[in-house]
């Protein structure tokens, strides 16, 4: 497959959906078409469920320009093995076209994914929706259709203590891009849990779409288990987020109330034992191999998982939450028109 790339037409497979999308773009414009197709996909997943491989992540590189204290990536022995070349990655995506792989949503992670911008630009054309999870220290490319999640760990001193001196100032500079879809994401741990409200105040006027929150997940093999807050403090943190969302920040806290409630100690273990994300997602490591059970790899302590994805996907089984997601998309669309 890889050796014959130059002899074949490469790129995303053209489906009836793609042809309808192009036709709709010509008639009503790209933005309206994207919005309508998003509503269609959410409704289809609600009725029939997500197909296997509809959502997932690719560790596009084993390299990073930082060495963060809480990063799960370094629990895996990737640095001694060569990552796939650009053409090998495209060959991997081409081979998936010969299966029933849905090519719906991909999160490009690493390592630091923006170290391989040229490859992402080629690879993301295969997927209907793309997300870049970045540390924010590299200037963001002009990709208006991509969702950028920039990792921020609280106020400046706390963030730089976790990720390295000078990182925070570079992030603030790079995140000031109103033409892009940018959210900031905080992994809450014992070092930064007291910074939550400061974090929200700091970013509410910067121009980002919102703030996302996750709880630190312990990783075997890393000497940072003291970052996990424990069940009691974790519940207090989630209660605080619920209160701040209800009383002050609303949807700027980009995690639905139901998801935050499901992450609490009285409910979360059932969800992590029956992880929906693990069942329907795809995850590939820097060598293009399947990564299990999820992007965090086999060293993650799943019972103490603080990633929002399993809880969000579980919550989407709730018809009311799905309807709310659709209404929120509609409201954001109307809001954009009013601002114009």
C-alpha positions as CSV (number, residue, x, y, z in Angstrom):
1,X,0.0,0.0,0.0
2,X,2.6,2.5,1.1
3,X,5.0,1.8,-1.8
4,X,2.3,2.5,-4.4
5,X,1.0,5.8,-3.1
6,X,2.5,7.8,-5.9
7,X,0.7,5.6,-8.5
8,X,-2.8,6.0,-7.1
9,X,-5.3,8.8,-6.4
10,X,-5.0,9.4,-2.7
11,X,-7.4,11.4,-0.4
12,X,-10.7,10.9,1.3
13,X,-13.1,8.5,-0.4
14,X,-16.0,10.3,-2.1
15,X,-19.4,9.2,-0.8
16,X,-22.9,10.2,-1.6
17,X,-22.8,12.2,1.6
18,X,-19.8,14.2,0.2
19,X,-21.6,14.9,-3.0
20,X,-24.6,16.1,-1.2
21,X,-22.4,18.3,1.0
22,X,-20.7,19.9,-2.1
23,X,-24.1,20.5,-3.8
24,X,-25.5,22.1,-0.6
25,X,-22.4,24.3,-0.3
26,X,-23.0,25.6,-3.8
27,X,-26.7,26.4,-3.1
28,X,-26.7,27.8,0.5
29,X,-23.0,28.2,1.4
30,X,-20.5,26.2,3.4
31,X,-21.3,27.5,6.9
32,X,-25.0,26.7,6.7
33,X,-24.3,23.3,5.1
34,X,-21.8,22.4,7.9
35,X,-24.3,23.3,10.5
36,X,-27.2,21.3,8.9
37,X,-24.9,18.3,8.4
38,X,-23.8,18.5,12.1
39,X,-27.4,18.4,13.2
40,X,-28.1,15.4,10.9
41,X,-25.1,13.5,12.2
42,X,-26.1,14.1,15.9
43,X,-29.6,12.9,15.1
44,X,-28.4,9.9,13.2
45,X,-26.1,8.9,16.1
46,X,-28.9,9.3,18.5
47,X,-31.2,7.0,16.5
48,X,-28.7,4.3,15.4
49,X,-25.7,4.8,17.7
50,X,-22.2,5.7,16.8
51,X,-20.5,3.2,14.4
52,X,-17.3,1.5,15.5
53,X,-14.4,3.9,14.8
54,X,-16.6,7.0,14.5
55,X,-14.6,8.9,17.1
56,X,-11.0,8.5,18.1
57,X,-7.4,9.8,18.3
58,X,-4.1,9.6,16.5
59,X,-0.8,10.1,18.3
60,X,0.7,11.8,15.3
61,X,4.2,12.1,16.8
62,X,6.2,10.8,19.8
63,X,8.0,14.1,20.1
64,X,7.1,17.1,22.3
65,X,8.7,20.4,23.0
66,X,7.6,20.2,26.7
67,X,7.8,17.6,29.5
68,X,4.7,18.1,31.6
69,X,4.5,16.6,35.1
70,X,1.1,15.0,34.5
71,X,1.4,13.8,30.9
72,X,0.3,10.2,30.4
73,X,2.3,9.9,27.1
74,X,5.6,9.3,28.8
75,X,4.4,6.2,30.5
76,X,4.8,4.5,27.1
77,X,8.1,3.5,25.5
78,X,7.6,5.5,22.3
79,X,10.8,7.5,22.2
80,X,13.0,4.5,21.3
81,X,10.8,3.5,18.3
82,X,10.6,5.6,15.1
83,X,7.3,7.2,14.3
84,X,5.6,6.7,10.9
85,X,6.7,9.0,8.1
86,X,4.2,11.3,6.4
87,X,3.7,8.9,3.5
88,X,3.4,5.9,5.9
89,X,0.6,7.7,7.8
90,X,-1.2,8.6,4.6
91,X,-0.8,5.0,3.5
92,X,-2.4,3.9,6.8
93,X,-5.4,6.2,6.1
94,X,-5.6,4.9,2.6
95,X,-5.7,1.3,3.8
96,X,-8.6,2.2,6.1
97,X,-10.6,3.3,3.0
98,X,-10.8,-0.3,2.0
99,X,-12.7,-1.2,5.1
100,X,-16.0,0.2,6.6
101,X,-14.0,2.8,8.6
102,X,-16.4,5.8,9.0
103,X,-13.8,8.7,9.0
104,X,-16.1,10.8,11.1
105,X,-14.1,12.6,13.9
106,X,-10.4,12.5,14.7
107,X,-8.4,14.1,17.5
108,X,-4.8,14.8,16.5
109,X,-2.6,14.4,19.6
110,X,0.9,13.3,20.6
111,X,3.5,14.3,21.7
112,X,2.8,17.8,20.4
113,X,0.8,17.4,17.2
114,X,1.7,20.8,15.7
115,X,5.3,19.6,15.3
116,X,3.9,17.8,12.3
117,X,1.6,20.5,10.8
118,X,2.1,19.4,7.2
119,X,1.1,15.9,7.9
120,X,-2.0,16.9,9.9
121,X,-3.0,19.2,7.0
122,X,-2.9,16.2,4.7
123,X,-4.5,13.7,7.1
124,X,-7.4,15.8,8.4
125,X,-8.9,15.9,4.9
126,X,-10.0,12.3,5.4
127,X,-12.2,13.2,8.4
128,X,-15.5,15.1,8.6
129,X,-14.5,16.7,11.9
130,X,-11.0,17.4,13.3
131,X,-9.7,18.4,16.7
132,X,-6.1,19.4,17.7
133,X,-5.0,19.0,21.3
134,X,-2.0,21.2,21.7
135,X,0.1,22.7,24.4
136,X,-0.3,26.1,22.8
137,X,3.4,27.1,22.6
138,X,3.5,26.8,18.8
139,X,1.6,29.4,16.7
140,X,-1.7,28.0,15.5
141,X,-2.1,27.5,11.8
142,X,-5.1,29.1,10.0
143,X,-7.4,26.1,10.0
144,X,-10.9,27.7,10.6
145,X,-12.7,24.3,10.3
146,X,-10.7,22.7,13.1
147,X,-11.4,22.8,16.9
148,X,-8.3,23.6,18.9
149,X,-8.0,22.5,22.5
150,X,-5.2,24.3,24.3
151,X,-4.0,22.9,27.6
152,X,-3.8,25.4,30.4
153,X,-3.2,24.4,34.0
154,X,-4.5,27.3,36.0
155,X,-2.9,30.6,36.7
156,X,0.5,31.5,35.3
157,X,2.7,30.4,38.1
158,X,0.9,27.0,38.5
159,X,0.9,26.4,34.7
160,X,4.6,27.1,34.3
161,X,5.5,25.0,37.4
162,X,3.8,22.0,35.6
163,X,4.8,22.7,32.0
164,X,7.9,24.9,32.1
165,X,8.8,28.6,32.5
166,X,7.5,30.9,29.9
167,X,4.8,28.6,28.5
168,X,1.9,30.6,29.8
169,X,2.8,33.9,28.1
170,X,3.2,32.1,24.7
171,X,-0.2,30.5,25.1
172,X,-1.9,33.8,25.8
173,X,-0.3,35.2,22.7
174,X,-1.2,32.3,20.4
175,X,-4.8,31.9,21.8
176,X,-5.8,35.4,20.8
177,X,-7.2,34.3,17.4
178,X,-10.9,35.1,17.2
179,X,-11.0,33.8,13.7
180,X,-10.3,30.2,15.0
181,X,-12.3,27.8,17.1
182,X,-10.3,27.7,20.3
183,X,-11.1,26.3,23.7
184,X,-8.8,26.1,26.7
185,X,-8.7,22.8,28.7
186,X,-7.6,22.4,32.3
187,X,-6.6,19.0,33.8
188,X,-7.5,19.5,37.5
189,X,-5.1,18.0,40.0
190,X,-3.8,18.7,43.5
191,X,-1.5,21.4,42.3
192,X,-4.1,23.6,40.6
193,X,-7.6,22.8,41.9
194,X,-7.7,26.1,43.8
195,X,-7.1,28.0,40.5
196,X,-10.4,27.1,38.9
197,X,-12.3,30.4,39.3
198,X,-9.2,32.4,38.6
199,X,-8.8,30.3,35.4
200,X,-12.3,31.1,34.3
201,X,-11.9,34.9,35.0
202,X,-8.6,35.0,33.2
203,X,-10.0,33.5,30.0
204,X,-13.5,34.7,29.8
205,X,-12.5,37.9,28.0
206,X,-9.7,36.5,25.8
207,X,-12.0,35.4,23.0
208,X,-11.9,31.6,23.4
209,X,-15.1,29.6,22.9
210,X,-15.0,28.2,26.5
211,X,-13.2,26.4,29.2
212,X,-13.1,22.6,29.4
213,X,-12.3,20.6,32.6
214,X,-11.0,17.2,33.3
215,X,-9.7,15.5,36.4
216,X,-6.2,14.0,36.5
217,X,-6.2,10.3,35.8
218,X,-3.4,8.3,37.6
219,X,-1.0,6.6,35.3
220,X,1.1,3.5,36.3
221,X,4.8,4.0,35.8
222,X,4.8,7.7,36.4
223,X,5.9,9.2,39.7
224,X,3.0,11.6,40.0
225,X,0.2,9.7,41.7
226,X,0.2,12.5,44.3
227,X,-1.5,14.7,41.6
228,X,-4.8,12.7,41.9
229,X,-7.1,14.6,44.3
230,X,-8.8,11.5,45.8
231,X,-12.5,10.8,45.7
232,X,-13.7,13.3,48.4
233,X,-11.8,16.3,46.9
234,X,-12.7,15.2,43.4
235,X,-16.4,15.4,44.4
236,X,-15.9,18.8,45.9
237,X,-14.2,20.0,42.7
238,X,-17.1,18.7,40.6
239,X,-19.7,20.4,42.9
240,X,-17.8,23.7,42.6
241,X,-17.8,23.4,38.8
242,X,-21.6,22.7,38.8
243,X,-22.2,25.7,41.1
244,X,-20.0,28.0,39.0
245,X,-21.7,26.9,35.8
246,X,-25.2,27.4,37.2
247,X,-24.6,30.7,39.0
248,X,-22.1,32.6,36.9
249,X,-20.4,31.1,33.8
250,X,-23.1,29.1,32.1
251,X,-22.0,27.4,28.9
252,X,-18.6,29.0,29.0
253,X,-17.8,26.0,31.1
254,X,-18.0,23.7,28.2
255,X,-18.9,20.5,30.1
256,X,-22.7,19.7,30.4
257,X,-24.1,19.5,34.0
258,X,-25.1,15.9,33.5
259,X,-21.5,15.0,32.5
260,X,-20.1,16.6,35.7
261,X,-22.6,14.8,37.8
262,X,-21.8,11.4,36.2
263,X,-18.1,12.0,37.1
264,X,-18.9,12.0,40.8
265,X,-17.8,9.0,43.0
266,X,-21.3,7.6,43.4
267,X,-21.8,7.2,39.6
268,X,-18.5,7.1,37.8
269,X,-17.3,3.6,38.5
270,X,-20.2,2.0,36.6
271,X,-19.4,4.2,33.6
272,X,-15.6,3.5,33.7
273,X,-16.2,-0.2,34.0
274,X,-18.5,-0.1,30.9
275,X,-16.6,2.6,29.0
276,X,-18.5,3.5,25.9
277,X,-15.5,5.3,24.4
278,X,-13.4,2.2,24.7
279,X,-16.1,0.2,22.8
280,X,-16.6,2.5,19.8
281,X,-13.4,4.6,19.4
282,X,-10.2,4.1,17.5
283,X,-6.8,5.1,18.9
284,X,-3.5,4.8,17.1
285,X,0.0,5.2,18.5
286,X,2.9,7.0,16.7
287,X,3.8,3.7,15.0
288,X,0.2,3.4,13.6
289,X,-0.6,0.5,15.9
290,X,-3.9,0.2,17.7
291,X,-3.7,1.7,21.2
292,X,-5.8,0.2,24.0
293,X,-8.0,0.8,25.8
294,X,-8.0,4.5,24.7
295,X,-5.6,7.3,23.9
296,X,-4.2,7.1,27.5
297,X,-3.0,3.6,26.9
298,X,-2.9,0.5,29.1
299,X,-1.1,2.2,32.0
300,X,-4.1,4.4,32.8
301,X,-6.1,3.7,35.9
302,X,-9.5,3.4,34.3
303,X,-11.5,3.1,37.5
304,X,-10.1,6.6,38.5
305,X,-10.5,8.0,35.0
306,X,-11.1,11.8,34.9
307,X,-11.3,12.2,31.1
308,X,-14.7,13.7,30.1
309,X,-15.1,11.6,27.0
310,X,-16.5,8.3,28.6
311,X,-18.9,10.4,30.7
312,X,-20.0,12.6,27.8
313,X,-20.6,9.6,25.5
314,X,-22.6,7.9,28.3
315,X,-24.6,11.0,28.9
316,X,-25.5,11.3,25.2
317,X,-27.6,8.1,25.6
318,X,-29.9,10.5,27.4
319,X,-32.3,11.9,24.8
320,X,-32.8,15.1,26.7
321,X,-29.1,15.9,26.6
322,X,-28.9,15.1,22.9
323,X,-31.8,17.5,22.3
324,X,-30.0,20.1,24.4
325,X,-26.8,19.7,22.4
326,X,-28.8,20.3,19.2
327,X,-30.4,23.4,20.7
328,X,-27.1,24.7,21.9
329,X,-25.6,24.3,18.4
330,X,-28.6,26.2,17.0
331,X,-28.3,29.0,19.6
332,X,-24.6,29.4,18.9
333,X,-25.4,29.7,15.2
334,X,-28.0,32.3,15.7
335,X,-25.7,34.2,18.1
336,X,-23.1,34.4,15.4
337,X,-25.6,35.9,13.0
338,X,-26.6,38.6,15.5
339,X,-23.0,39.6,16.2
340,X,-22.5,40.1,12.4
